[in-house]
C-alpha cells in the first residue's frame, strides 16, 4: 500500500466523505479500519493498570445505559424505522448522543439497517449469520464494501444538513465524549479523593470498557438473535426472540417481534417482554419530547403465528 493510500485511509477515520461508494465494492477486510477497532479492545486491558473503584463502575454502567438507549431508541427505532416523531432539534441531539457509542453516524447506521430488513437472511443481507457468525457479528462493518452510506435508502435523512455533517465527522463525537469522561475523573481525583478514582481510570471504564461491551451487545442482535431464541411469528427469516439479548440491549432482543412489525415503537409486544427503551420513550412522550409512538395493531399481534404462544 502506497503512502498516499495510507494517508487517505487514515483521513477516512476522521472524514468519511473521503471515501466514495464506487471505491468500496470488495468484501475484503479493510485492515486500516481494523486498527482503531482492535486498539479499543487492547486499551481495555489497561484496567489491570488503573484498577477500579465503585464510582468508575457506576459511571461505566451509566455510560452504557445512556448510549444503549440512544442506539436502540433513536438510531434504530427512530432513524431506521420512524417508529415515532420528534422535533428537528431533538433529532439532532439524539443523533449526537448515539454517535458517542462509536457506531458511526445515524444516517450510515440507518442505511445499512434498512437494507438488512429488505433482504433479511437472504444472500443480499449484509450481516446474516448464514454468511458465518464472525461475518454477521463484526466482519460486515470492517470490510471495504460497507464503509459508505447507501443514500438511496435514507433520502428522508440526507435532507438534513446537520445530520449529513454529523455522519461525515462522526468520529469526533466519541473523541469529545472520551475527553469528557477523562476530565470527570481528573476533577473527581482532586475534588473528592475519597472516591479513589482518576482521569485514566474513568476513561478506561467509562469510555473504553463501556463502549466495547456496548458495541458487542448491539452486534449480538445481528448475529445471535438470528441463531438463538424462540420464533413466535413467521417472518420469512431467522429472527428470534432472546430474553438475554433483550435484557442487555434494553429491549432489542425481541427481534422476531420486531421483524414481524418493524415500525412499532415497542418491541416487547406482551407485558412479560421487558422493553426498557420503550418505557423510556413512553415517559419522554408525556413531556412532549417525542410523540405519535407507533403501536402494534391488535390485528397484527396474533397474525402469522407459528404456533400458539404458551405464555
Secondary structure, DSSP 8 states (H G I E B T S, - for coil): --HHHHHHHHHHHH-GGGS-GGG----SB-HHHHHHHHHHHHHGGGHHHH---HHHHHHHHHHHHHHHHIIIIIIIIIIIT--SEE-HHHHHHHHHHHHTTSS--HHHHHHHHHHHHHTTTSTT-TT-GGG-HHIIIIIHHHBSTTSS--GGG-HHHHT-HHHHHHHHTTHHHHHHHHHHHHHHHHHHHHH-GGG---HHHHHIIIIIIHHHHHHHHHHHHHTGGGTSSB--B--SS---B-HHHHHHTTTTTBHHHHHHSTT-S-S--STTS--HHHHHHHHHHHTTSEE------HHHHTSSBSS----
